[in-house]
């Protein structure tokens, strides 16, 4: 089964690792049968959070997240996105992540990661969908039998 469109010669690599399960070089996993785009470790606000604490880092990173997500959405046209935790690096990233979520035309399900613990929007730490079991990976929850474990971290 092929993804919705073929990459151009300049597009990041992707590989089908099992029937209908694609790893995309833009740091995404595509589950074709479920039309589910899985993303982890966006770390919105990474540079800003370090700068707020006196660490001098270049202000970069956040402006690369949205175009990457929009390109993935345009290419795969998922029914839903699942973010596997560490969506924000610290509180400084919450506003931008929440704005993206408000503007998204695709539902986004959030799982909590270790950096999201103080972010009130982060959801549960695990999610089971059919034979898939998702979590961030900073803990080792019991994986239900018959499930394939998908982690971010």
Secondary structure as GFF3:
##gff-version 3
##sequence-region A 1 153
A	DSSP	beta_strand	14	18	.	.	.	ID=ss1
A	DSSP	beta_strand	21	24	.	.	.	ID=ss2
A	DSSP	beta_strand	28	31	.	.	.	ID=ss3
A	DSSP	beta_strand	36	39	.	.	.	ID=ss4
A	DSSP	alpha_helix	46	52	.	.	.	ID=ss5
A	DSSP	alpha_helix	62	76	.	.	.	ID=ss6
A	DSSP	beta_strand	80	83	.	.	.	ID=ss7
A	DSSP	three_ten_helix	91	93	.	.	.	ID=ss8
A	DSSP	alpha_helix	94	103	.	.	.	ID=ss9
A	DSSP	beta_strand	107	110	.	.	.	ID=ss10
A	DSSP	beta_strand	126	129	.	.	.	ID=ss11
A	DSSP	beta_strand	132	135	.	.	.	ID=ss12
A	DSSP	beta_strand	148	151	.	.	.	ID=ss13
###
